[in-house]
Amino acid sequence: MNFLTLVLLLLALSGCSSEVVADFKKTCPDFFANPEGTLSPPTVFTGDNYKQICQILGNTYEYATLYDTANKIPVYSAYKFEGLMGCKRQSNWYIEPQLEDRNLDRKMAYGICGLTQLAYQAVNEDYKDSEYDRGHLAPVYHARSQHCSDATFTLTNAAPQDRSFNRGQWKKTEEAVAKTLKEKCEGNSAYIVTGVVPGTDKLKNRVRIPSYFWTAYCCLDNNQRVKAASGFIGENINNQVHEMSVKKSSWTFMFSFFPVHNIESGPDLSLQQILFPITFLFLSSIMNPSSHSGAASAGSVWMFQ
């Protein structure tokens, strides 16, 4: 029995869905900040390997993911934070049939036990007997409902994350972001984007292991003005996570943008070199929405002081 036949048989078992779309802004725009009324999703890289996915459960879109089918990990997931709901974790992980064939139904399929590989995405077997967790980008802890929490259990929303880091410093970072948004953004609109920087190694010679995980948040008041924004980045080991604060008075263009997701970081690439080009795709778009084109271009990187 080939993969497509097997997936079609399994589709009916799943209540989760995800949809590969042509444009986030047309299908699931609600997960991206719109400062001053300008919808500003992070950069969407060009190339056939980058797929925009609107993650959906039932008839409700829950968050958005830009997925890299070459590295078989997400570039980032974007979502709204609406407070801590105490959602329960589930054990089933899903795969995305439309990444293998756009003609398939958008409904997700359970990860199939014993399935060793797919052409364009990770499978559970990639993580088996490794030292890495399936690290959520849109996490259960920040989910706005149990339905949303369930929808985060797709391998298109996960990247190999050092187990001690996932359950240690990164968990503390997710908790700190939630606490900050509760204090600074209650009654307003909070947006979060979480992504990765690809490293040099792969799981099972298939799935790229990130060298860094990063996250950035933005709070907009009821007049769509930026009320608070910050970002964090941590190496994919259980070391300190660094916060990058933003001073509104010193937003400065520094140099031409280059896609940080295309960097394969090595021992000669310093944290500073990684931090500046990231300078977070999300934050660069919300700071100056009128100049944001939605694609990687020269002069679109900000300096944080």
Secondary structure by P-SEA (a helix, b strand, c coil): ccaaaaaaaacccccccccccccccccccccccccccccccccccccccbbbbbcccccccccccccccccccccbbbbbbccccbbbbbcbbbbbcccccccccccccccccccccccccccccccccccccccccccccccccaaaaaaaccccccccccaaaaacaaaaaaaaaaaaaaaccccbbbbbbbbbbbccccccccbbbbcbbbbbbbbbcccccccccccccccccccbbbbbbbbcccccccccccccccccccccccaaaaaaaaccaaaaaaacccccccccccccccccc
